[in-house]
Amino acid sequence: MWPFLKAGSRSETGKGFSLVTNMSARVGSIGDNGLGGWHSYRASKTALNQLTKIVSVELGKKDNIACILLHPGTVDTDLSHPFQKNVPKDKLFTREFSVQKLLSIIDNVKKSDNGKFFA
């Protein structure tokens, strides 16, 4: 069913499994939503989170594939600019810092991390 992902488990990464990563955000969390707003964005991230979890369960049962979700934090971009006044200075990340942290997660993820959300 997922031949291109199965082939990835034999790649040069040395992981021994294929990894699917999806970029999400905490605003997709139902339990973490205390502010409302961003209706379409929140709904799309919630859907992505659920879809990734469903696929991780299905693929984790029989295939050598792990699926994870990544949240980059609040990154200093045009998207976050209108909301940055509400973000503590130490929680507003540069693009470079966020990418470095995300790549570190990807490099260190284990098959047992299948279905997890990393922020």
C-alpha positions as CSV (number, residue, x, y, z in Angstrom):
1,M,0.0,0.0,0.0
2,W,2.9,2.4,0.8
3,P,5.7,1.1,-1.4
4,F,7.6,4.4,-1.6
5,L,7.7,4.6,2.2
6,K,8.7,1.0,2.6
7,A,11.6,1.5,0.3
8,G,12.8,4.4,2.4
9,S,13.5,2.0,5.3
10,R,16.5,0.8,3.3
11,S,18.0,4.2,2.8
12,E,21.3,5.7,3.9
13,T,19.8,7.2,7.0
14,G,20.7,4.1,9.0
15,K,17.4,4.4,10.9
16,G,16.1,1.0,9.6
17,F,12.6,2.5,9.2
18,S,10.9,5.1,7.1
19,L,9.9,8.4,8.7
20,V,7.0,10.6,7.8
21,T,7.0,14.0,9.5
22,N,4.2,16.5,9.3
23,M,4.5,20.1,10.4
24,S,1.8,21.0,12.8
25,A,1.1,23.6,15.6
26,R,-0.1,23.6,19.1
27,V,-3.1,25.7,18.0
28,G,-4.5,22.4,16.6
29,S,-4.8,21.0,20.1
30,I,-8.3,20.9,21.5
31,G,-7.1,20.8,25.1
32,D,-4.7,23.7,24.6
33,N,-7.2,26.1,23.0
34,G,-8.0,28.7,25.5
35,L,-8.1,31.7,23.2
36,G,-10.4,30.7,20.3
37,G,-9.9,32.4,16.9
38,W,-7.9,31.2,13.9
39,H,-10.9,28.9,13.1
40,S,-9.7,27.6,9.7
41,Y,-6.0,27.3,10.7
42,R,-6.9,25.5,14.0
43,A,-9.3,23.2,12.2
44,S,-6.7,22.3,9.6
45,K,-4.0,21.6,12.2
46,T,-6.4,19.5,14.2
47,A,-7.3,17.5,11.1
48,L,-3.6,17.0,10.3
49,N,-2.9,15.8,13.9
50,Q,-5.7,13.3,13.8
51,L,-4.8,12.0,10.3
52,T,-1.2,11.6,11.3
53,K,-2.2,9.7,14.4
54,I,-4.6,7.4,12.4
55,V,-1.9,6.7,9.8
56,S,0.7,6.1,12.5
57,V,-1.5,3.4,14.1
58,E,-2.2,1.7,10.8
59,L,1.4,1.8,9.6
60,G,2.9,1.0,13.0
61,K,1.0,-2.3,13.1
62,K,2.5,-3.9,10.0
63,D,5.0,-1.7,8.3
64,N,8.4,-0.4,9.2
65,I,7.2,3.2,9.1
66,A,6.9,5.9,11.8
67,C,4.8,9.1,11.6
68,I,5.4,12.1,13.8
69,L,4.2,15.6,14.1
70,L,6.5,18.6,14.5
71,H,5.7,22.0,16.0
72,P,8.3,24.6,15.2
73,G,7.3,27.0,18.0
74,T,6.5,30.6,17.3
75,V,8.9,31.6,14.6
76,D,9.7,35.1,13.6
77,T,7.9,35.2,10.2
78,D,5.3,37.2,8.5
79,L,2.7,34.8,9.7
80,S,3.5,35.4,13.4
81,H,4.3,39.1,13.1
82,P,0.8,40.4,14.0
83,F,0.8,38.2,17.2
84,Q,4.4,38.6,18.3
85,K,3.6,41.3,21.0
86,N,1.9,38.5,23.0
87,V,4.9,36.1,22.7
88,P,7.6,36.3,25.4
89,K,11.0,37.2,23.9
90,D,12.5,33.8,24.8
91,K,9.6,32.0,23.0
92,L,10.0,33.8,19.7
93,F,12.4,31.8,17.7
94,T,14.5,32.6,14.6
95,R,14.0,30.5,11.5
96,E,17.5,29.1,11.9
97,F,17.0,28.1,15.5
98,S,13.7,26.4,14.8
99,V,15.0,24.5,11.8
100,Q,18.1,23.3,13.8
101,K,15.8,22.0,16.6
102,L,13.4,20.3,14.1
103,L,16.3,18.6,12.3
104,S,17.7,17.4,15.7
105,I,14.4,15.8,16.5
106,I,14.3,14.1,13.1
107,D,17.9,12.9,13.5
108,N,17.1,11.4,16.9
109,V,13.6,10.0,16.5
110,K,13.2,6.3,17.2
111,K,10.6,3.9,15.8
112,S,9.0,3.9,19.2
113,D,8.2,7.6,18.7
114,N,5.6,6.7,16.1
115,G,2.5,8.8,16.5
116,K,4.1,11.4,18.8
117,F,3.9,15.2,18.7
118,F,7.1,17.0,19.2
119,A,7.3,20.7,20.1
